[in-house]
Amino acid sequence: MNSQPTSAASQCSTAFHWKVTLLCLLTFPVLMALGFWQLDRAEQKRAREAALDAVRTQPPATLPGTDLAAIEEQRRLLLQGHYLTGRNWLLDNRQRDGQVGYEVITPFELSDGRILLVNRGWVAAG
């Protein structure tokens, strides 16, 4: 007597394993590529943070007196001029620590007549 099963359940089981194997073989390279992409993004973020730390250690740039286009992002500034009071803008729907509020933006006129917009901070909505 032959004791090897030749039933439909055995054929279905073999077909099922073949499909799972194919799915894994197709999915694995995609997941590997996503993993390397994440590692690349982490390295980009570390490089950006190092560049920002280097800029933050520099002394403040003085305005007027420095070309605005030459100033790096996150560089501290020493401004000479005055705020244009009564012309504040409130940016609505800003959140901090789960609380809704506003960002306060005020124009600042430099002593040479140029105007900059300064973010003066956040206030809670009342």
Contact map, one row per residue, 1 for C-alpha under 8 A:
111000000000000000000000000000000000000000000000000000000000000000000000000000000000000000000000000000000000000000000000000000
111100000000000000000000000000000000000000000000000000000000000000000000000000000000000000000000000000000000000000000000000000
111110000000000000000000000000000000000000000000000000000000000000000000000000000000000000000000000000000000000000000000000000
011111000000000000000000000000000000000000000000000000000000000000000000000000000000000000000000000000000000000000000000000000
001111100100000000000000000000000000000000000000000000000000000000000000000000000000000000000000000000000000000000000000000000
000111110110000000000000000000000000000000000000000000000000000000000000000000000000000000000000000000000000000000000000000000
000011111110000000000000000000000000000000000000000000000000000000000000000000000000000000000000000000000000000000000000000000
000001111111000000000000000000000000000000000000000000000000000000000000000000000000000000000000000000000000000000000000000000
000000111111100000000000000000000000000000000000000000000000000000000000000000000000000000000000000000000000000000000000000000
000011111111110000000000000000000000000000000000000000000000000000000000000000000000000000000000000000000000000000000000000000
000001111111111000000000000000000000000000000000000000000000000000000000000000000000000000000000000000000000000000000000000000
000000011111111100000000000000000000000000000000000000000000000000000000000000000000000000000000000000000000000000000000000000
000000001111111110000000000000000000000000000000000000000000000000000000000000000000000000000000000000000000000000000000000000
000000000111111111000000000000000000000000000000000000000000000000000000000000000000000000000000000000000000000000000000000000
000000000011111111100000000000000000000000000000000000000000000000000000000000000000000000000000000000000000000000000000000000
000000000001111111110000000000000000000000000000000000000000000000000000000000000000000000000000000000000000000000000000000000
000000000000111111111000000000000000000000000000000000000000000000000000000000000000000000000000000000000000000000000000000000
000000000000011111111100000000000000000000000000000000000000000000000000000000000000000000000000000000000000000000000000000000
000000000000001111111110000000000000000000000000000000000000000000000000000000000000000000000000000000000000000000000000000000
000000000000000111111111000000000000000000000000000000000000000000000000000000000000000000000000000000000000000000000000000000
000000000000000011111111100000000000000000000000000000000000000000000000000000000000000000000000000000000000000000000000000000
000000000000000001111111110000000000000000000000000000000000000000000000000000000000000000000000000000000000000000000000000000
000000000000000000111111111000000000000000000000000000000000000000000000000000000000000000000000000000000000000000000000000000
000000000000000000011111111100000000000000000000000000000000000000000000000000000000000000000000000000000000000000000000000000
000000000000000000001111111110000000000000000000000000000000000000000000000000000000000000000000000000000000000000000000000000
000000000000000000000111111111000000000000000000000000000000000000000000000000000000000000000000000000000000000000000000000000
000000000000000000000011111111100000000000000000000000000000000000000000000000000000000000000000000000000000000000000000000000
000000000000000000000001111111110000000000000000000000000000000000000000000000000000000000000000000000000000000000000000000000
000000000000000000000000111111111000000000000000000000000000000000000000000000000000000000000000000000000000000000000000000000
000000000000000000000000011111111100000000000000000000000000000000000000000000000000000000000000000000000000000000000000000000
000000000000000000000000001111111110000000000000000000000000000000000000000000000000000000000000000000000000000000000000000000
000000000000000000000000000111111111000000000000000000000000000000000000000000000000000000000000000000000000000000000000000000
000000000000000000000000000011111111100000000000000000000000000000000000000000000000000000000000000000000000000000000000000000
000000000000000000000000000001111111110000000000000000000000000000000000000000000000000000000000000000000000000000000000000000
000000000000000000000000000000111111111000000000000000000000000000000000000000000000000000000000000000000000000000000000000000
000000000000000000000000000000011111111100000000000000000000000000000000000000000000000000000000000000000000000000000000000000
000000000000000000000000000000001111111110000000000000000000000000000000000000000000000000000000000000000000000000000000000000
000000000000000000000000000000000111111111000000000000000000000000000000000000000000000000000000000000000000000000000000000000
000000000000000000000000000000000011111111100000000000000000000000000000000000000000000000000000000000000000000000000000000000
000000000000000000000000000000000001111111110000000000000000000000000000000000000000000000000000000000000000000000000000000000
000000000000000000000000000000000000111111111000000000000000000000000000000000000000000000000000000000000000000000000000000000
000000000000000000000000000000000000011111111100000000000000000000000000000000000000000000000000000000000000000000000000000000
000000000000000000000000000000000000001111111110000000000000000000000000000000000000000000000000000000000000000000000000000000
000000000000000000000000000000000000000111111111000000000000000000000000000000000000000000000000000000000000000000000000000000
000000000000000000000000000000000000000011111111100000000000000000000000000000000000000000000000000000000000000000000000000000
000000000000000000000000000000000000000001111111110000000000000000000000000000000000000000000000000000000000000000000000000000
000000000000000000000000000000000000000000111111111000000000000000000000000000000000000000000000000000000000000000000000000000
000000000000000000000000000000000000000000011111111100000000000000000000000000000000000000000000000000000000000000000000000000
000000000000000000000000000000000000000000001111111110000000000000000000000000000000000000000000000000000000000000000000000000
000000000000000000000000000000000000000000000111111111000000000000000000000000000000000000000000000000000000000000000000000000
000000000000000000000000000000000000000000000011111111100000000000000000000000000000000000000000000000000000000000000000000000
000000000000000000000000000000000000000000000001111111110000000000000000110000000000000000000000000000000000000000000000000000
000000000000000000000000000000000000000000000000111111111000000000000000000000000000000000000000000000000000000000000000000000
000000000000000000000000000000000000000000000000011111111100000000000000000000000000000000000000000000000000000000000000000000
000000000000000000000000000000000000000000000000001111111100000000000001111000000000000000000000000000000000000000000000000000
000000000000000000000000000000000000000000000000000111111110000000000000011100000000000000000000000000000000000000000000000000
000000000000000000000000000000000000000000000000000011111110000000000000000000000000000000000000000000000000000000000000000000
000000000000000000000000000000000000000000000000000001111111000000000000001000000000000000000000000000000000000000000000000000
000000000000000000000000000000000000000000000000000000011111100000000000000100000000000000000000000000000000000000000000000000
000000000000000000000000000000000000000000000000000000000111110000000000001111000000000000000000000000000000000000000000000000
000000000000000000000000000000000000000000000000000000000011111001000010001111000000000000000000000000000000000000000000000000
000000000000000000000000000000000000000000000000000000000001111111000000000011110000000000000000000000000000000000000000000000
000000000000000000000000000000000000000000000000000000000000111111000000000011110000000000000000000000000000010000000000000000
000000000000000000000000000000000000000000000000000000000000011111000000000000110000000000000000000000000000011100000000000000
000000000000000000000000000000000000000000000000000000000000011111100000000000000000000000000000000000000000000000000000000000
000000000000000000000000000000000000000000000000000000000000111111110110000000000000000000000000000000000000000000000000000000
000000000000000000000000000000000000000000000000000000000000000011111110000000000000000000000000000000000000000000000000000000
000000000000000000000000000000000000000000000000000000000000000001111110000000000000000000000000000000000000000000000000000000
000000000000000000000000000000000000000000000000000000000000000000111110000000000000000000000000000000000000000000000000000000
000000000000000000000000000000000000000000000000000000000000000001111111000000000000000000000000000000000000000000000000000000
000000000000000000000000000000000000000000000000000000000000100001111111101000000000000000000000000000000000000000000000000000
000000000000000000000000000000000000000000000000000000100000000000000111111000000000000000000000000000000000000000000000000000
000000000000000000000000000000000000000000000000000100100000000000000011111000000000000000000000000000000000000000000000000000
000000000000000000000000000000000000000000000000000100110000000000000001111100000000000000000000000000000000000000000000000000
000000000000000000000000000000000000000000000000000000110101100000000011111110000000000000000000000000000000000000000000000000
000000000000000000000000000000000000000000000000000000010011100000000000011111000000000000000000000000000000000000000000000000
000000000000000000000000000000000000000000000000000000000001111000000000001111100000000000000000000000000000000000000000000000
000000000000000000000000000000000000000000000000000000000001111000000000000111110000000000000000000000000000000000000000000000
000000000000000000000000000000000000000000000000000000000000011100000000000011111000000000000000000000000000010000000000000000
000000000000000000000000000000000000000000000000000000000000011100000000000001111100000000000000000000000000011000000000000000
000000000000000000000000000000000000000000000000000000000000000000000000000000111110000000000000000000000001111000000000000000
000000000000000000000000000000000000000000000000000000000000000000000000000000011111000000000000000000000001111000000000000000
000000000000000000000000000000000000000000000000000000000000000000000000000000001111100000000000000000000111100000000000000000
000000000000000000000000000000000000000000000000000000000000000000000000000000000111111000000000000000000111100000000000000000
000000000000000000000000000000000000000000000000000000000000000000000000000000000011111100000000000000000110000000000000000000
000000000000000000000000000000000000000000000000000000000000000000000000000000000001111100000000000000000000000000000000000000
000000000000000000000000000000000000000000000000000000000000000000000000000000000001111110000000000000000110000000000000000000
000000000000000000000000000000000000000000000000000000000000000000000000000000000000111111000000000000011110000000000000000000
000000000000000000000000000000000000000000000000000000000000000000000000000000000000001111100000000000011100000000000000000000
000000000000000000000000000000000000000000000000000000000000000000000000000000000000000111110000000001111000000000000000000000
000000000000000000000000000000000000000000000000000000000000000000000000000000000000000011111100000001111000000000000000000000
000000000000000000000000000000000000000000000000000000000000000000000000000000000000000001111100000011100000000000000000000000
000000000000000000000000000000000000000000000000000000000000000000000000000000000000000000111110000111000000000000000000000000
000000000000000000000000000000000000000000000000000000000000000000000000000000000000000000111111000111100000000000000000000000
000000000000000000000000000000000000000000000000000000000000000000000000000000000000000000001111111111000000000000000000000000
000000000000000000000000000000000000000000000000000000000000000000000000000000000000000000000111111110000000000000000000000000
000000000000000000000000000000000000000000000000000000000000000000000000000000000000000000000011111000000000000000000000000000
000000000000000000000000000000000000000000000000000000000000000000000000000000000000000000000011111100000000000000000000000000
000000000000000000000000000000000000000000000000000000000000000000000000000000000000000000000011111110000000000000000000000100
000000000000000000000000000000000000000000000000000000000000000000000000000000000000000000001111011111000000000000000000000110
000000000000000000000000000000000000000000000000000000000000000000000000000000000000000000011111001111100000000000000000011111
000000000000000000000000000000000000000000000000000000000000000000000000000000000000000001111110000111110000000000000000011110
000000000000000000000000000000000000000000000000000000000000000000000000000000000000000001110100000011111000000000000011111000
000000000000000000000000000000000000000000000000000000000000000000000000000000000000000111100000000001111100000000000011111000
000000000000000000000000000000000000000000000000000000000000000000000000000000000000000111100000000000111110000000001111100000
000000000000000000000000000000000000000000000000000000000000000000000000000000000011101110000000000000011111000000001111000000
000000000000000000000000000000000000000000000000000000000000000000000000000000000011101100000000000000001111100000111100000000
000000000000000000000000000000000000000000000000000000000000000000000000000000001111000000000000000000000111110000111100000000
000000000000000000000000000000000000000000000000000000000000000000000000000000001111000000000000000000000011111111110000000000
000000000000000000000000000000000000000000000000000000000000001100000000000000111100000000000000000000000001111111110000000000
000000000000000000000000000000000000000000000000000000000000000100000000000000011100000000000000000000000000111111000000000000
000000000000000000000000000000000000000000000000000000000000000100000000000000000000000000000000000000000000111111000000000000
000000000000000000000000000000000000000000000000000000000000000000000000000000000000000000000000000000000000111111100000000000
000000000000000000000000000000000000000000000000000000000000000000000000000000000000000000000000000000000000111111110000000000
000000000000000000000000000000000000000000000000000000000000000000000000000000000000000000000000000000000011110011111000000000
000000000000000000000000000000000000000000000000000000000000000000000000000000000000000000000000000000000011110001111100000000
000000000000000000000000000000000000000000000000000000000000000000000000000000000000000000000000000000001111000000111110000000
000000000000000000000000000000000000000000000000000000000000000000000000000000000000000000000000000000001111000000011111000000
000000000000000000000000000000000000000000000000000000000000000000000000000000000000000000000000000000111100000000001111100000
000000000000000000000000000000000000000000000000000000000000000000000000000000000000000000000000000000111100000000000111110000
000000000000000000000000000000000000000000000000000000000000000000000000000000000000000000000000000000111000000000000011111000
000000000000000000000000000000000000000000000000000000000000000000000000000000000000000000000000000011110000000000000001111100
000000000000000000000000000000000000000000000000000000000000000000000000000000000000000000000000000011110000000000000000111110
000000000000000000000000000000000000000000000000000000000000000000000000000000000000000000000000001111000000000000000000011111
000000000000000000000000000000000000000000000000000000000000000000000000000000000000000000000000000111000000000000000000001111
000000000000000000000000000000000000000000000000000000000000000000000000000000000000000000000000000010000000000000000000000111
